[in-house]
Amino acid sequence: MDVPYDLNSYIRVLKLASTPSTEEFLQVSKIAGAGILLIGFLGFLIYMIMSLLPGVGV
């Protein structure tokens, strides 16, 4: 592991990175929020199905 080389690589990436615009940030936030809600809904659906089946689940 070459520490100075690694640090230079990290610095180069940080220099290339830029702050997203408000529009970009809102779009990414909406997509991430929709994904979280979808996964939560699927988990809830699975929980409900498992609780309705006799002898399976809680």
C-alpha positions as CSV (number, residue, x, y, z in Angstrom):
1,M,0.0,0.0,0.0
2,D,1.6,3.2,-1.2
3,V,0.1,5.9,1.1
4,P,1.3,9.0,-0.8
5,Y,0.0,7.6,-4.1
6,D,-3.4,6.8,-2.5
7,L,-3.7,10.3,-1.0
8,N,-2.9,11.9,-4.4
9,S,-5.6,9.7,-6.0
10,Y,-8.1,10.8,-3.4
11,I,-7.2,14.5,-3.8
12,R,-7.6,14.1,-7.6
13,V,-11.1,12.7,-7.2
14,L,-12.1,15.4,-4.8
15,K,-11.0,18.1,-7.2
16,L,-13.1,16.6,-9.9
17,A,-16.2,16.3,-7.7
18,S,-18.7,19.1,-7.8
19,T,-21.6,20.1,-5.7
20,P,-24.9,19.0,-7.3
21,S,-27.4,21.7,-8.4
22,T,-30.7,22.0,-6.4
23,E,-32.5,20.3,-9.3
24,E,-30.1,17.4,-9.4
25,F,-30.3,17.0,-5.6
26,L,-34.1,17.0,-5.6
27,Q,-34.2,14.4,-8.4
28,V,-31.8,12.1,-6.6
29,S,-33.7,12.6,-3.3
30,K,-37.1,11.7,-4.9
31,I,-35.6,8.6,-6.5
32,A,-34.0,7.4,-3.3
33,G,-37.2,8.1,-1.3
34,A,-39.3,6.2,-3.8
35,G,-36.9,3.3,-3.5
36,I,-37.1,3.3,0.3
37,L,-40.9,3.4,0.2
38,L,-41.0,0.6,-2.4
39,I,-38.7,-1.7,-0.3
40,G,-40.8,-0.9,2.8
41,F,-44.0,-1.7,1.1
42,L,-42.7,-5.0,-0.2
43,G,-41.5,-5.9,3.3
44,F,-44.9,-5.0,4.7
45,L,-46.6,-7.1,2.0
46,I,-44.4,-10.1,2.8
47,Y,-45.1,-9.7,6.5
48,M,-48.9,-9.6,5.9
49,I,-48.8,-12.7,3.6
50,M,-46.7,-14.6,6.2
51,S,-49.0,-13.6,9.1
52,L,-52.1,-14.8,7.1
53,L,-50.7,-18.2,6.3
54,P,-51.4,-20.8,9.0
55,G,-48.3,-22.2,10.7
56,V,-45.9,-19.8,9.0
57,G,-44.4,-16.6,10.4
58,V,-45.4,-14.9,13.6
